[in-house]
């Protein structure tokens, strides 16, 4: 299928000015104060500057792009805001500490990027609106009562990827594969959702499969090495731990000619073979639009269904250098973005 090409600006460039404008330790919206340097100013006529806290689980390109998209949506809406950017570096206790800080600061809205980040914030406040993004299944993660009717103070955008298409891509590129290793982190509940979907597709295709799990990034190299000679290909979903350590996955797998089909575009850019991927900038942008409706129109998160990107917003992407290294012909992917 023909898909749009993903484009992203540098997160550093988008947020650099905002970092200087981050304000800590005061509560509520500021009435008639002039918006700080780096903030959007289109809502100056309303005299409202919104305080927005951001808790990002860890640094990797997909989550960074979601963050960037969210900020772009705020800017495009022309609202005035002050933003407090926080990153937990993939550490759950740090998530809890930051969540408490943002709640105690009295932010008007909190963006949580990644499931553990959203769980930490949701467990800290039932009053402040929370927008989550880069989360596969909000209901399965106990963040909402249901994805159609959240029912509380949490809503947002899901990064549920086209798992069936990704498994079909694996079969197309590695037609002789008989066994598939499924790589993910056990600490991420939404990864298990995708793994179970992948297992259903592999069963349907008559391919054997085995789970290979890590509990932290420190285990990635050893676990990937353990797959060599035991499986013909690897599938890994949009797992934050694996995505952050994708360079390590690729280093071991590619050297051993073990092709890896991955959950998102940034994992391809970091050495994975190929993916059908959502656009994480667009995902964050959609979350930002939801935030604007909450802040400026009084929209209630309880009544805002979880939003998704459509199939026509996915991109087929492949890595030529990786294909050459593992000996896979990707010339047949006529509609793919090649990196």
Backbone torsions as a table, in degrees:
resi	resn	phi	psi	omega
1	UNK	NA	146.3	179.6
2	UNK	-85.0	128.0	-174.0
3	UNK	-128.8	155.3	176.5
4	UNK	-68.1	152.1	178.9
5	UNK	-85.2	134.4	179.0
6	UNK	-70.7	134.0	172.6
7	UNK	-128.3	141.2	179.7
8	UNK	-141.5	140.1	170.1
9	UNK	-88.9	169.2	178.6
10	UNK	-70.1	127.5	176.8
11	UNK	-60.3	-38.5	-179.9
12	UNK	-61.0	-41.9	-179.3
13	UNK	-67.1	-38.9	-177.4
14	UNK	-70.7	-35.9	-172.1
15	UNK	-104.1	-5.7	-176.1
16	UNK	-57.8	-46.5	-179.7
17	UNK	-67.8	-32.4	-178.5
18	UNK	-68.8	-32.0	-179.3
19	UNK	-59.0	-39.3	179.6
20	UNK	-68.9	-21.8	-177.3
21	UNK	-93.8	-5.2	-178.8
22	UNK	-61.8	134.3	-177.1
23	UNK	-121.9	135.1	-175.2
24	UNK	-118.4	141.5	162.6
25	UNK	90.5	11.1	171.8
26	UNK	-124.6	162.0	-168.9
27	UNK	-114.9	155.0	172.2
28	UNK	76.8	176.2	176.1
29	UNK	-79.8	146.8	178.0
30	UNK	-92.6	123.7	-170.9
31	UNK	-59.0	-82.4	-174.2
32	UNK	-108.5	18.9	-178.0
33	UNK	-69.8	146.3	175.8
34	UNK	-69.1	137.8	179.9
35	UNK	-64.3	139.4	-179.0
36	UNK	-69.8	161.9	177.1
37	UNK	-57.5	135.7	179.4
38	UNK	93.4	-9.8	178.6
39	UNK	-92.9	155.7	173.2
40	UNK	-71.1	148.6	-172.9
41	UNK	-124.3	7.3	-175.0
42	UNK	-65.3	-20.1	-179.7
43	UNK	-95.3	16.7	-178.6
44	UNK	-58.2	-33.2	-178.4
45	UNK	-63.0	-29.6	-179.8
46	UNK	-80.9	-12.7	179.7
47	UNK	72.4	16.8	-176.3
48	UNK	-114.4	126.9	170.9
49	UNK	-114.2	119.6	-174.8
50	UNK	-88.2	142.3	174.1
51	UNK	-97.5	121.5	-177.2
52	UNK	-124.4	126.0	175.0
53	UNK	-101.4	144.7	178.2
54	UNK	-126.6	125.5	173.2
55	UNK	-116.7	107.6	177.3
56	UNK	-101.8	132.0	-174.4
57	UNK	-59.9	-48.6	-175.8
58	UNK	-158.9	172.8	178.5
59	UNK	-95.6	112.7	161.6
60	UNK	-156.3	164.1	-164.1
61	UNK	-60.2	-36.8	-177.8
62	UNK	-66.5	-46.7	179.3
63	UNK	-67.5	-37.2	176.3
64	UNK	-60.0	-41.6	-179.7
65	UNK	-66.3	-37.4	176.3
66	UNK	-62.0	-42.7	178.6
67	UNK	-61.0	-45.8	-179.6
68	UNK	-62.6	-42.8	179.3
69	UNK	-63.5	-39.6	178.0
70	UNK	-59.5	-48.3	-179.6
71	UNK	-63.6	-39.4	178.8
72	UNK	-61.2	-38.1	178.7
73	UNK	-65.7	-39.6	176.5
74	UNK	-61.7	-45.1	-179.7
75	UNK	-62.5	-45.0	-178.0
76	UNK	-66.1	-28.0	178.2
77	UNK	-76.0	-16.8	177.4
78	UNK	75.4	22.2	178.1
79	UNK	-85.2	158.4	176.1
80	UNK	-96.2	130.5	-176.4
81	UNK	-152.3	158.6	169.1
82	UNK	-119.6	134.2	-172.3
83	UNK	-123.9	135.6	179.8
84	UNK	-111.9	101.2	-177.2
85	UNK	-86.9	122.0	179.9
86	UNK	-130.1	141.9	179.8
87	UNK	-129.5	129.1	-175.2
88	UNK	-88.4	-3.1	178.7
89	UNK	53.1	38.2	175.8
90	UNK	60.5	33.9	179.7
91	UNK	-120.6	118.7	-173.5
92	UNK	-64.2	-44.0	176.1
93	UNK	-58.4	-36.6	177.2
94	UNK	-66.1	-37.5	174.5
95	UNK	-55.0	-46.1	-178.4
96	UNK	-64.0	-42.9	-179.8
97	UNK	-62.4	-45.6	-179.5
98	UNK	-67.0	-40.8	178.5
99	UNK	-57.6	-44.6	178.7
100	UNK	-62.9	-39.9	178.8
101	UNK	-61.6	-47.7	-177.7
102	UNK	-64.2	-39.1	178.5
103	UNK	-67.4	-44.4	180.0
104	UNK	-65.3	-26.9	177.8
105	UNK	-71.8	-12.8	178.8
106	UNK	72.1	39.5	179.4
107	UNK	-62.8	151.3	177.8
108	UNK	-77.0	-26.5	179.5
109	UNK	-159.5	147.8	179.1
110	UNK	-124.2	129.9	171.5
111	UNK	-96.0	127.7	176.9
112	UNK	-116.2	120.8	-176.4
113	UNK	-107.8	108.9	-176.8
114	UNK	104.4	145.2	-174.2
115	UNK	-59.0	-50.9	-179.4
116	UNK	-60.2	-33.5	177.8
117	UNK	-65.5	-44.7	179.8
118	UNK	-65.6	-39.1	179.0
119	UNK	-64.4	-38.0	179.3
120	UNK	-65.2	-44.3	-178.9
121	UNK	-70.3	-43.0	-178.7
122	UNK	-63.6	-30.0	177.8
123	UNK	-78.6	-7.1	-176.2
124	UNK	-104.4	-28.2	179.9
125	UNK	-144.1	140.5	172.7
126	UNK	-112.4	8.0	-176.2
127	UNK	-110.6	-46.2	-177.5
128	UNK	-73.2	130.9	176.9
129	UNK	-60.7	135.4	179.9
130	UNK	-120.7	125.2	171.4
131	UNK	-105.0	122.9	175.4
132	UNK	-102.5	150.8	173.5
133	UNK	-148.6	163.1	-174.5
134	UNK	59.7	40.9	178.6
135	UNK	-124.3	128.1	-174.4
136	UNK	-72.9	-52.7	-175.1
137	UNK	-137.7	104.1	-177.6
138	UNK	-64.0	-41.8	-177.9
139	UNK	-68.0	-43.1	179.8
140	UNK	-63.4	-27.5	179.3
141	UNK	-90.1	8.6	178.4
142	UNK	61.0	30.8	177.5
143	UNK	-91.6	-26.7	-179.1
144	UNK	-138.4	161.5	177.1
145	UNK	-68.1	-41.6	173.2
146	UNK	-155.5	157.2	-178.8
147	UNK	-69.3	-25.3	178.5
148	UNK	-84.1	-33.4	-179.3
149	UNK	-134.4	85.0	-173.7
150	UNK	-54.3	-44.8	172.1
151	UNK	80.0	2.1	-179.8
152	UNK	-141.1	-142.1	-178.8
153	UNK	-101.6	10.6	-176.9
154	UNK	-117.5	134.1	168.4
155	UNK	-151.8	-171.6	179.2
156	UNK	153.8	-156.3	-175.3
157	UNK	-122.7	135.9	-177.1
158	UNK	-94.6	141.4	175.2
159	UNK	-102.4	31.6	175.6
160	UNK	-57.6	121.7	-175.2
161	UNK	-98.6	164.0	179.1
162	UNK	-77.3	77.7	-175.0
163	UNK	-58.1	-42.0	-179.2
164	UNK	-60.0	-42.0	178.3
165	UNK	-66.1	-35.6	179.4
166	UNK	-67.2	-39.2	177.3
167	UNK	-69.2	-38.3	176.2
168	UNK	-63.0	-36.6	176.3
169	UNK	-62.9	-41.6	176.6
170	UNK	-57.7	-45.2	-178.8
171	UNK	-66.5	-35.3	-179.7
172	UNK	-69.2	-43.8	-175.5
173	UNK	-81.5	-28.3	-178.0
174	UNK	-126.6	68.7	-172.7
175	UNK	-64.2	-23.0	-179.0
176	UNK	-88.6	-0.6	-179.0
177	UNK	-65.4	131.3	176.9
178	UNK	-112.2	-23.7	-178.2
179	UNK	-134.1	141.5	-175.8
180	UNK	-128.2	130.9	174.1
181	UNK	-90.9	134.5	-178.4
182	UNK	-108.5	111.1	-171.7
183	UNK	-106.4	125.2	177.9
184	UNK	-162.4	171.3	179.0
185	UNK	-100.4	129.1	-177.3
186	UNK	-68.6	-15.8	-179.1
187	UNK	-79.3	-6.8	-175.5
188	UNK	-113.5	105.1	-174.7
189	UNK	-62.1	-34.9	-178.4
190	UNK	-71.7	-21.7	174.7
191	UNK	-67.4	-37.9	178.6
192	UNK	-63.3	-37.1	176.6
193	UNK	-56.7	-46.5	-178.7
194	UNK	-71.0	-36.4	178.3
195	UNK	-62.7	-42.2	179.0
196	UNK	-64.6	-37.3	175.6
197	UNK	-64.4	-42.0	178.8
198	UNK	-63.6	-40.1	179.6
199	UNK	-62.0	-39.1	177.6
200	UNK	-62.4	-42.6	179.7
201	UNK	-68.0	-39.4	179.3
202	UNK	-67.5	-39.1	176.2
203	UNK	-61.4	-42.2	-179.8
204	UNK	-63.1	-33.2	-179.4
205	UNK	-86.3	-5.9	179.6
206	UNK	77.5	23.8	178.8
207	UNK	-100.6	139.0	176.3
208	UNK	-77.2	156.9	-178.6
209	UNK	-152.9	155.4	178.6
210	UNK	-144.9	140.1	179.2
211	UNK	-83.0	136.8	173.1
212	UNK	-125.9	116.5	-171.4
213	UNK	-120.3	152.9	172.0
214	UNK	-124.5	155.7	174.7
215	UNK	-106.0	-13.6	177.5
216	UNK	-157.5	168.1	-179.0
217	UNK	-63.8	-23.6	-178.4
218	UNK	-65.3	-18.5	-175.9
219	UNK	-96.1	-5.8	-170.9
220	UNK	-59.7	-50.6	-175.3
221	UNK	-60.1	-45.8	-178.3
222	UNK	-63.1	-41.4	-177.5
223	UNK	-69.4	-41.5	177.9
224	UNK	-64.7	-40.7	177.5
225	UNK	-59.9	-34.4	-179.1
226	UNK	-70.0	-16.1	-179.5
227	UNK	-84.2	-22.6	-175.7
228	UNK	-61.2	127.8	-180.0
229	UNK	85.2	-7.5	-178.8
230	UNK	-108.0	-25.3	179.4
231	UNK	-131.5	160.0	-178.4
232	UNK	-94.8	-18.5	-179.7
233	UNK	-159.0	165.2	-179.9
234	UNK	-126.4	141.3	169.6
235	UNK	-121.8	131.5	175.3
236	UNK	-134.6	131.9	-174.6
237	UNK	-83.4	-165.8	177.2
238	UNK	-78.5	70.9	-179.4
239	UNK	-98.7	124.5	-174.2
240	UNK	-63.8	-38.8	-179.2
241	UNK	-66.7	-44.4	179.9
242	UNK	-69.2	-40.7	179.1
243	UNK	-60.3	-42.8	179.5
244	UNK	-66.2	-28.1	-179.8
245	UNK	-106.4	22.6	-174.6
246	UNK	-62.0	-31.6	178.3
247	UNK	-60.9	-37.2	177.8
248	UNK	-69.9	-43.3	176.7
249	UNK	-56.0	-49.8	-176.9
250	UNK	-64.6	-38.8	-179.4
251	UNK	-56.7	-47.8	-177.3
252	UNK	-75.8	-48.5	-174.7
253	UNK	-65.9	-46.1	-176.2
254	UNK	-67.3	-38.2	178.2
255	UNK	-61.1	-31.9	-178.7
256	UNK	-99.1	14.8	177.3
257	UNK	54.8	42.9	178.6
258	UNK	-109.3	102.8	-175.8
259	UNK	-69.5	140.3	-177.5
260	UNK	-122.5	116.8	172.0
261	UNK	-91.3	130.7	-169.7
262	UNK	-120.8	171.3	-172.6
263	UNK	-84.4	-18.5	-176.4
264	UNK	-153.0	167.1	-174.0
265	UNK	-62.0	-40.0	-177.1
266	UNK	-66.6	-27.8	176.5
267	UNK	-72.0	-29.9	172.5
268	UNK	-67.8	-45.1	179.7
269	UNK	-60.8	-27.8	179.9
270	UNK	-92.6	12.0	172.0
271	UNK	122.2	-7.6	174.2
272	UNK	-66.9	161.3	-176.0
273	UNK	-76.1	-52.0	-173.9
274	UNK	-165.6	165.5	178.0
275	UNK	-163.8	155.0	155.8
276	UNK	-96.1	119.6	-169.2
277	UNK	-129.1	144.2	167.2
278	UNK	-75.7	166.9	178.3
279	UNK	-99.7	111.1	-174.6
280	UNK	-70.8	-27.1	173.7
281	UNK	-63.5	-46.0	179.0
282	UNK	-63.1	-36.9	179.0
283	UNK	-62.5	-45.8	177.9
284	UNK	-66.3	-36.2	178.7
285	UNK	-62.1	-43.7	178.5
286	UNK	-61.9	-38.1	176.4
287	UNK	-64.5	-39.2	177.6
288	UNK	-63.7	-38.3	176.9
289	UNK	-63.3	-38.0	176.8
290	UNK	-64.6	-41.1	179.4
291	UNK	-61.8	-41.5	179.9
292	UNK	-62.1	-40.1	179.3
293	UNK	-64.3	-37.7	178.5
294	UNK	-67.1	-45.8	-174.9
295	UNK	-72.6	-40.4	-170.8
296	UNK	-103.7	-21.0	-177.2
297	UNK	-114.9	-3.0	180.0
298	UNK	73.6	21.6	178.0
299	UNK	-61.0	144.5	-175.9
300	UNK	-100.6	118.7	179.3
301	UNK	-53.4	-32.6	-178.3
302	UNK	-60.7	-25.1	-175.7
303	UNK	-110.2	12.2	-178.5
304	UNK	-108.4	104.5	-178.9
305	UNK	-58.8	152.2	173.4
306	UNK	-60.3	135.3	-177.7
307	UNK	-105.5	151.2	-175.8
308	UNK	-129.7	157.1	168.9
309	UNK	-85.5	143.4	-178.7
310	UNK	-79.1	165.6	179.4
311	UNK	-59.1	-31.9	-180.0
312	UNK	-74.2	-4.6	177.8
313	UNK	-101.6	8.0	177.4
314	UNK	-92.8	156.2	-177.5
315	UNK	-126.4	134.5	170.8
316	UNK	-86.3	123.5	-174.6
317	UNK	-138.3	142.9	-179.7
318	UNK	-143.7	156.0	-177.3
319	UNK	-108.1	112.2	-175.9
320	UNK	-65.5	-42.6	-178.8
321	UNK	-62.5	-40.7	178.2
322	UNK	-66.0	-43.8	179.1
323	UNK	-58.0	-43.1	179.0
324	UNK	-63.6	-40.6	-176.4
325	UNK	-68.9	-38.5	-177.2
326	UNK	-93.4	-3.8	175.7
327	UNK	78.1	36.9	179.7
328	UNK	-111.1	132.8	179.0
329	UNK	-86.0	115.9	178.9
330	UNK	-108.4	14.0	-177.2
331	UNK	-65.5	-23.0	180.0
332	UNK	-76.5	-9.0	180.0
333	UNK	-84.8	72.7	-171.3
334	UNK	-62.0	-32.1	-175.3
335	UNK	-96.1	5.7	-172.9
336	UNK	-79.7	149.3	164.8
337	UNK	-82.6	123.0	-178.1
338	UNK	-103.6	126.8	-179.8
339	UNK	-114.6	NA	NA
